[in-house]
Amino acid sequence: MKQEAGLYRLVSEYYEARILNGFYACGENLPSIPKICSVFHMAPATIRAALACLEKSGYIRVDARKAARVVYQAESAGFRENAARYFVPRRDGILDLYQSGQLLFVPLWEAGLRRWEEKDWEELRRDLMDPPAEAVSMPVQFFILALRALDNGLILNLYWEVIRYIRFPYLANREEGHWVRQNLQDLSREEVIALLRGKLETRYSRSVDSLVAYLDRARDEYALEDIAPVPFQWRIYRQRPQLRYTLVSRIIREIYTGVFPGGGYLPSLPQMAERYGVALNTVRRALSVLNCLGLTRSYQGKGTMVCEQPLDGIDVTKPEIRGGLQLFLDSLQILEMTVRQVSLYTLERAGQEKRELLAQRFFQLEQEQKSYLGFELCLAFVERECPLAIVRECYSKLRELLAWGYPFTLCRLKKYGMNREYADTMKGFGQMLRDGQLAGFADGWKTLMTRETEQCRHFLSELE
């Protein structure tokens, strides 16, 4: 399997955390490969790659036709120090996640639950009363089941990355017990959702309180007062190299914001390699993708020109296009479900002066006939002004992925129709900010993202 996908790291880090913190003692066996596959919903090849990584690090020994055996040895004091060295630098991020999760994951989780069929609810009730063995933890497994209903790989990617970061759901006791001690048979779905939301919030709050109390002691015990903090970073899984597609997103944004205007030429390959800090081959591959998207056209001996008009159609079946397009659609769905809560939270805490500056910028976009840049403006505002670091990181990545929609929007609306499409909406957003209608602004963004998602999916279905 390609290491760029990154999926095997989820499994290797899960078992690494359990071994380092004493859940598995030296000489014990890990579950069988089929069992691990069923827990993580991953292919055997991915699990074998994870076990190979653990063996290379000295945690386990893998023998043919036998379960992997733990070979790492540590005393209880060593397990405590391992935990302290991992969690102390992540203390602020773990605290940040409590509020970030309310804005990012709760809306996604609830949307997933509302898509469930009756058989899914019956499975939930069964698992709550009889939790499956060797799960990451029942609440985490429950979240994954709900998020899977959205059929959005980027959402699961984000959730797994957060679980990797905080790690303590990996360390649940073997005798975890039932976390919901109530008969759910007579409750409506909305009542079950409300009950489970409360249980999850209480469980996370207690876990964080317990962990923080330990970390406050461990910081002094292991002289970790000056250790550098480790913030959350969202690593997006791709079947193709990450750097090329990140570079494509950056150049697209510089094209539609006017850094590289239509009709002009991009800098030379060496200049671009220096500008972006990448290898020449990465630039060549990025330009190949941009040419396929119809945003640029390369000429032998002359360079690469930014097209003034896009292609009439884009071949969305090409592998180099398909991956970026799918992430764009997935990012639209995340924004549709979270932008209301995130934008309202950010605006309420940004202060009147910053809200007024944002309103002025919306009016300026209308005057410059660049109202389509309102999406970039809103996401950049959240990325810059939201007090929650995890929300800022997530919206930064969504802003990057959303750039892939620009060439398709050009195909759908043509260059001179893009401003007309969004002018009234963006002007209205500016006026709502000026009038202090923050909830109206947030509701408007939710409506716009829903409409945009529907239109993009319809347009792309016609291209296929």
C-alpha angles and dihedrals in degrees: 000000000000113000090215089075088068095199096123089061090066090061097040093049091046093057092037089058092049093048095046092050097046102254087125116038126210110281096026122119127240116228118278120273092253089052093050089047090056093049096050099029090232136133122264091246090059092050092049090052089052092050090048089054091051091048092050089053091053099248101113143012118228118208125184114266092002134097114260113266125217113240099170113114127199138146121238090264089055091053090052092051091047089055093046094050091050101042104035095070090045096049096107093046092052090051090046091054093064091069096029090056091057089058100038112026106028094061091047092046093050092047090052093050091052089058093056122116122221092264089059091054091049090052090050093051090049094049093046091056094040110024115208115250122252095017118151083246129310095252091050092048089048091052091050092051090052095046092048089065088069090063090220118135093192092060092053089045091055094046094049091048090054092049089049089053100048093036097179093106083064090061101057114143118261088240092052092148129195114324093193113050100181136095107250097185096096097043125097119238093256090050090050091050091050092047094049093046090056093046092050093048092049093047094049092046092052092047091051093046091051093046095047091050089054093046093051088058095039094052090066096034093057098030094245097144094116099040112132116250119248111216124203115268123190110224110195116215115231134174088219129051113294099217096060093053094043088054091048090054092050094050092047089054091050090051096052094041090054101250086121106028124204115271093029130099129251117239117274120278094258091047092051092047089054094042094054099030095238138120122273090245091057090053091049092051092047091051090050089058092046090052090052089051090054094239095112140022123207122214123196109250095002107065136234120318125204107236117236091207124034127230116281088238139008124219099237092182093072110108093227089057101036097063095051091043093053091050089049091054091045091050091051090056092050091050092047090056100039109027095088095056095038097048093046093048091049096046093049091055099038097076133234096280094055092044090053091051089051091050091051090052091054090053091048091054090055092050091048089048090238100115090140087074089070090093091057090045094054096045092046090052091054091045090052104035110030109109092215113088096203092052090049091051093048095047090047090058092043089052089054093049094045089065089075089070094063098083091047092049088050090053091048099045104017120228098284095046097056096079092047090051094059106019099098093042095051092045088052091052090053092051093049090052091049090050093048094246095145096157090049090052091051092047090049092054090050090052093046094050091049091052092045092051093051094047094047094049091048093048094047092049087059091053093054 
